Structures are given as structure tokens and as C-alpha cells.
């Protein structure tokens, strides 16, 4: 019954009429939405909390026509900006950096929700390229965080080995997607 209702919603989305939030959650699913059937651990507990925000952002993004892959790229760029901003030794800059990194994390949930919505309602698929793009972001954001932190520490104390150590970590992180 849900599938027949889901198919009929494709036209509603183009008119900016989305299903009620509970139906959207059922369509978009993802980690943190299985309720009592889901194993209890810290990661899933955190995912449940993030899903409460991400599904609402997804609901705002769907009528815009932004794709899951576009959402992924925006999230990666925001996360990299936040990571690099950690190099600035200023309370407000670092607070903004943390907010940007958290927004990137939430958008990482949104891109999956949009992809599931596109697949179930609109019959589209971001395919393996979308999954790879998402995976790449999971390495580039920590690399940017490492680069920002090590450069910030270097600027404060001048010890040359901090950027050297940071470079080793960054290269180790970014080589993973290329070797896959």
C-alpha cells in the first residue's frame, strides 16, 4: 500500500506538496529510524537525534530539486570549509568551524534521505557514483580537519614537525579513495 502511495507522490513533489513528516520518514528511512528493532549503541542513538533534524532539512530541500549528489558535494564543501577554519585561533571562528562541520554531518544524512526518496518515489538512482562521492567526503572532511588543526597549532608554536605530521595524516586519509 505504501508503494502505490509513494508512486503517486512524485507529481505532488513537483507541486511542492510533500507527504506528512511521518510518511516522509517511512520513505526516506536510514540509520536511526528503525525504532525498537534497531540495536542500541551510541552511534545509532546519535543518528536518531540527527535524523530528527535531517529529515526536516530534507523536507525543505526536496521541492528545490537539488539532487542527492549535489547535496553531497555541498555538504563536503561545507565540511572542508569548517575543517580548514579550525586553523584560525579565534573563539568565534572555531565556533563557526564546529557549526559548519556539524551542518556537513547533517547534510550527509540528508543526501541519503534524498537518494532514497528519489529512488522510491521518482524512480531515479544516484548509482554507485553517488555512494562513492559520499564515501570520498568521509575521507576529505577529516583530512581538512587535520590540516586546519595542524596548521593552527603550527602558527601558534612554530614547531615544524606539526605540519609534517599533519601532512602525513592528510595524505594517508586522501589516498584511501584513490586506491579503492
C-alpha positions, 0 to 999 in steps of 0.5 A: 500500500505504501508503494502505490502511495509513494508512486503517486507522490512524485507529481505532488513533489513537483507541486511542492506538496510533500507527504506528512513528516511521518510518511516522509520518514517511512520513505526516506528511512536510514540509520536511526529510524528503525525504532525498537528493532534497531540495536542500541549503541551510541552511534545509532542513538546519535543518528536518531537525534540527527535524523530528527533534524535531517529529515526536516532539512530534507523536507525543505530541500526536496521541492528545490530539486537539488539532487542527492549528489549535489547535496553531497558535494555541498555538504563536503564543501561545507565540511572542508570549509569548517575543517580548514577554519579550525586553523584560525585561533579565534573563539568565534571562528572555531565556533563557526568551524564546529557549526559548519562541520556539524551542518556537513554531518547533517547534510550527509544524512540528508543526501541519503534521505534524498537518494532514497526518496528519489529512488522510491518515489521518482524512480531515479538512482544516484548509482554507485557514483553517488555512494562513492562521492559520499564515501570520498567526503568521509575521507576529505572532511577529516583530512581538512580537519587535520590540516586546519588543526595542524596548521593552527597549532603550527602558527601558534608554536612554530614547531615544524614537525606539526605540519609534517605530521599533519601532512602525513595524516592528510595524505594517508586519509586522501589516498584511501579513495584513490586506491579503492 
